[in-house]
């Protein structure tokens, strides 16, 4: 059985790590490079860096930050935010990123997924999907959750897979920052229709939430931010707990 992954997420704004609730009310959480080093030491399996205002502000992800992280961290990391061209991806991978994540640009130009997969391979192309329930239907949102679309979460996720993406990062906007648990029903439904790994995001507050998303939600990886940033949950303790729950982990 494949081991499950624990992935701290560092949302970046103006070069600092920030964290909010339901995508708003951001507060400072520290220097991203220092946090990345700490998580690598504590046993994180991967890291995700999201420049959360890059798309909204129409600028590119901070390539120099990627380079600084790559020099200090020895675990895989994914970078997203403001990525819309093959050249963007080339620069980030050259600077040391292992994978890149696209979100709004993929919805606006689905062929971008095909182009990136053809150029770099599916293993390093992650498509992030931010969605929330609207009239009992999961709808995809863009630009850091600020722009609603008519895209159905499950239809879009399937299209993303068919276009060759290697992984999906699904964030429930309704659960983000609430610490009430992941959107396991939606995650399980995604797992039922997809054959590529799914990263669960939004809602981690207690260790049991991670166990639930791996069992009930059928997620392949669990991503969280504030519980790690503010040391509410230690990654080493979390992994020990999950192993005790018979969930396969890399220790």
Buried (B, 14 or more C-beta within 10 A) or exposed (E): EEBBBBBBBBBBBEEBBBBBEBBEEBEEBBBBBEBBBBBBEBBBBBBBBBBBBBBBEEEBBBBEBBBBBBEEBEBBBBBBBBBBBBEBBBBBBEBBBBBBBBBBBBBEBBEBBBBBBEEBEBEBBBBBBBBBBEEEEBBBBBBBBEBEBEBBBBEBBBBBBEBBBBBBBBBBBBBBBBBEBBBBEBBBBBBEEBEBBBBBBBBBBBBEBBBBBBBBBBBBBBBBBBBBBEEEBBBBEBBBBBBEBEBEBEE
